Amino acid sequence: MAILVTGGAGYIGSHTCIELLNAGYEIVVVDNLSNSSLESLNRVKQITSRDFQFYKLDILDKDGLDAVFSKNTIEAVIHFAGLKAVGESVHSPIWYYHNNITGTLVLCEIMKKYNVHRMVFSSSATVYGMPESVPISEDFQLAATNPYGRTKLVIEEILRDLYVSNNNWGIALLRYFNPIGAHKSGWIGEDPGGTPNNLMPYITQVAIGKLEQLNIFGNDYLTVDGTGVRDYIHVVDLAIGHLRALEKVMTASGVEAYNLGTGIGYSVLELIAAFERASGLKISYAIAERRPGDVAICFADSSKANKDLGWEATRGIQEMCEDSWRWQSNNPNGYGAAKVLTEIRAAE
C-alpha cells in the first residue's frame, strides 16, 4: 500500500516526501516537472536512503493516471499538483482554472474508480481573500480575490460535494499561510523558475547577488514598522502537518479544513532583519507603492489543527531564515546543472 503524492517534486511536495519516507510510508510520486526538478527527488532518495516509484505525468492525462493506479496499490493521495503564482493566474485565468480544477476532477474520477477515498488537499490561505480581522480561523468567510485563490476555493467545494455524494470519503483541506525555509541538510529547498514570486526566495537571491534589490510594496500600513505582516511557517513544519492530516483521514470520514501557520505575524522588515542575522549580509531594498489587494496583517489561528491533528509549528523565524540561507548558499543556482542533467537522463 502506498501514498500517491501528486506534485511531489515541488517545494512543499519534496519536503513532505521526506517526512513520509522517514515515517515508514511507501510513496508513489507523480509530477509533470513543469515547475519543479527531478533532482529534488534524487536528493529526497539520498536524504532518506529510500527508493520509490516516480512517474513524469500530468494529472490532466487521465489514461496515464489510470495506469499509475492500476500498477500500484494506492491507499491515499496527498494532492499538491497545480499552478500556484497569483500574478500569473490574473494574466492567464483560463489556464489556471483548467489545470487546477480539471486536473483535480480527473484525479478524483480515477480515485473513485479504484475505491481510493482518502485525500489531503493542498489548499491556501488565499481562500480567505481580505479578512477584516486576525487571527484567521477556519470559520471565516471565504472570498478569494484572484484566479489562483478561486481555483483552491472551487476545489474545496468540489471535495465537499464529493463527500456528500459518498460518505466514505475522508478529506483534509490544508490552508497554508507563508511557507519558507528548507530542509536542514541544505540539499532541497525552494527553487523558483525565473524571478521569484515569493518573498523569501527573492531575499535569498538578492543575498547571493542574482537580484539587485528587494522591492517592499508599501511602508505605510498600520503595523509595527509600516510594512505588511504575514505568518511565515517552516516548510518542514508544514510537511509534518501533512503527515498528521494523513493519519486523520485514514481513520475518519468527512471533510475538514485546517489552517497551518504559526499564529505569529512578522513584518517584511522584521523578516529581512532576521535573515541578515542568519546570513551576516545586508539586504538592499527599496520601498515601492502598495499592491492592490494586499492586506496589512495576516496570520493564522491554527488551534483546530492542534486540537484535531495534534500538530503545531515548532520552528521559529530565525531557524526559517538560517535554513533558507543554507539552501541558497549551497545551491546558488538552485538545482541548476543537476536539474538539466537528470532531466536529460530521464528522457533518454
N, C-alpha and C positions, 0 to 999 in steps of 0.2 A: 504493500500500500504506500502511495506516495502523495506528496502535496505538490500540485501544479502551481508554479509561480509564473504568471504572465508579466512580461516586462522585467524579468528577474536580472537582466544585465545592467539596469539603470542604477542611479544613485541610491535610492532607498531600497530598491529590489535586491541589489547585490549585498547590501548590509543585512537585509532580512534573510537572505540565503545562508549567510554565515551563521546567524543565530539559529536558524532551523537545523542546519547540519550539526552544529555543536550540541544541540539539544537531542540529537539522535534521529531526527526525521530523515526519511528518504525524500528527495525532491526531483522534480522534472521542471526544467526551465524552458519557456517559450519567449522569444524576443525577436523582433524584426531588425534590430540593430540600427534603426533609423536615427536614434538619438542616444546611442549607448555603444559600448565596446565589448567585443568578445574577450578582450584582455582582462576585463573586470572579472569575468567568470573563471578564467585561468588562475587569477590571483585568489579568488574565493577557494578554489581547489587546493592551492598551495597553503593558504592560511589554515584551512580546516583538515587537510590531509584526507579529504573525502572526494569521491568522484560522483558524478550524476549525469543524467541524460540532458542534452541541450538540443533544441530544435530552432533553427533560424526560420521563423514563421510569423506572419502577420495574422492576428486573430480575426481579421476580415476574411481570411482564407478558410471557409467552412470545411471543405474537404480535408485540407491539411490538418486542421484542428481535430476533426473527427478521427483521423489516423493516429494522432497523438493519444487520444483517449482509448482507441482500440488496441494500441500496442503497450499501454501502461495501465496499471490498476490505480486510478486516481481516487483518492479519498476525500479531498477538499481542494479548494482553489483560493490562492491569495492573488487578487487581481489588481496589478499595478499598470498594465499596458494602457497607454493613452498619450495623446498630445497634451502639453502642460504649460505653454507660455501664454500668459494673459494677453500681452500686446499682439502676439501673432494671431490669437483667436479673434481679436477685434478686426484684423485685416482679412482673415480667412475663416469666417464663421462656418461656411458650409463644410469645409474640410474638417473642422473640429467636430461639428455635430455628426457628420458621417463616421469619422474614425472612432470617436469615443463612444457614441451611443450605439451605432450599428455594430461595432466590434463587440460591445458588451452583450447585445442581443444575440449575436452569433454564439458567443461563449455560453450564455445561459441556455440556448437551444441545445447545444451539444451536451452540456451538463445534465439537462433534463433527460436527454436520450439515454445517457449512461447512468442515470439514477444517482448522480452526484449532487447533493443538496446542501453542501456546506461551503460558505464563501466568506472571505474577509475582503472588503472592498476599500480601495484607496480613494477616499473622498478628500475633502479640503475645507478649511475654514472659510474659503471664498463663498460657500453656500449661505453664509450669514449676511453677505452684502455689506451694508454700512450700519452696523448695530449702534443703537443710541446710548448704550451703557456697557460697562465692563465690570467684572469678568463675564465672558460669554459662556452661557450654559447651553446644553443641547436642546432645551425647550424654547430658545429664542426663535423669533420669526425668521423664516428662510426667504431670502430675496437676493439672489446673485446679481451682480451688476455688469458682468461681461460674459461672452460666449463660453469661455473655458469653465467658469463657475457654474453656468447654467447647464453645461453637459453633466457636471457632477450632480447637480440637483435633480436633473431629469433621471439620471441613472439611479439615484437613491429612490425616487418614486417608482421606477420600474421594478426595482428589487422588492419594494414593499408590496406592490401588486402581485409579484411572483409568489410571495408568501401567502397572500390572501387566496390565491388560486390553489395552493398546495401547502398545507401547514407542516409538511416535512422539512421545509427549508429552514436552515439556521444561518443568519447573515449578520455580520458586524460591519457597520459603516464607520470607518475611522476618519475623523475630520482633523487633518494635520494643521498645525499652525506654521511655524517657520523653521524647517529642518536645516541645521548647519552641522559642522563638524565632520569627522571622518573616523575610520577605524584606527585604533591605537597603533597598529603596525605601520601606518603611513602607506600601505600598499593599495588601498582603494579609497576613493573619495569622490567628490563632485567634479565632473569633467564636462562642463557645458560646451556645446558646439558654438563657435562664433563668440560674439560679445555676450557675456553673462546677463541673464535676466534677473538673477537674484543677488542680494546684497553681499553675502559673504564671498562667493567666488569672484565678485568684482573687486572686493577689498584685497583678496589674496593675489589677484593678477596685477593690481597696482603695486603691491608689495614686491613682486618679482620683476617688475618693470615691463610687463606685457601691455599694460594700460597706463596712460599718463596720470590720470587723476580720477577720483570718485566724484560724481555729482550727487549732492544731497538735495532732495526735492522738498524744499520748504524748511525754514527755521523759525517760523512764526506761529507754530502750533502752541496750544496751551498745555505744554509739557515741561518737564524739568529743565530742558535746555532749548526748547523750541522745535526740536526735530521729532519726527514720528517715533512712537513707541510700539514695539512688537514683542511677541512671545517667541523666543528662539529656543528650539528643542534640539538636543544632540541626536544625530541620526541613529546612533546605537540604541538610545532610549526608545526612539520611535520604532526601530526594528523589533525590540523586545516587546513593545506594545502589540505588534502583530502576532507574536507567539501567544501572548496572554489572550488575545481575541480569538485566535485559532482554537485554543483549549476550550474557550467558552462555547463557540459554535459547534464543536464536536460533541457536546453533551447537552445542548439546549436548542430548541427550535425558536423561531421568531426573528424579528428584525430590530436591532438596536443600534443607535448612533452613539459614538463616543468621541469626545474631544481628546486629542493627545497634544498636550502642551505642558509648560512648567508652571503656569499660573503667575509668572513674574514677567513684567514688561521692562525692556531695555530700549533706550533711545538709540538712534543711529550714532550719535556722538559717543555714547557710552559703549556701544559695541566697538567702534573704532579705537577708543582708549584701551579696551580690554585686549584687542588684537595687537595694538602697539606694545603693550606689556608682554604679550606672549611671544612676539617676534623680535622685539628690540628695534623695530623700524618705525619710521614716521610715515603716515599715510597722507598723501596730498589729496585735498578735496576742495571743492568749490560749492557754493550754495546756488541752487537753481530754483526756478519757480515751482510751486506746488504742482503735483499731477492731479488732474481731475479724478475724483473718486477715492482719493487716499483719505483715510481717517486718521485722527490724531493719535489715538491709543487703541490698541487691540491686544488683549491677552485672554487666555482660556481659564475657565473653571473646569478642571479635569477630575473633579471629585467623583463623578459617576464611574469613570474608568478605574479609579482607585477602589471604589466600593464593589463594583461588579466583576472586575477583572483582576483585582489585586495588583494593579500596575501604578507606578508613579515614576516620574522623571527624577533621576538621581545625579545627573551630571550638570555642573554649573557653567556659567558663561565663560569663565577662564579656561576650563577644560575644552569647551567647544572651540575656542579660538586657538589653543595650543594644538589640538588635533587637526584643525583646518590648515594651520601653517605647516605642520609636519607633512601632511599630504602634499600641499602645493610646493613646498621647498624641495621635497624628494622627487617630485614629478612636475617640473616647471612647465612641461608641455602636456600635462595630463597623461593619458595613456600613450600619447604621441606615436612614435615609430612603432612601438609594440602593438598598438591598435592596428596599424596598417599591415604589419607582418602577419598577425594572427588571422586577420580577415582575408588576406591573400591565401594563406594556407587552407582556410576553411572552404575557399572557393575552388581549390584545386581538386 
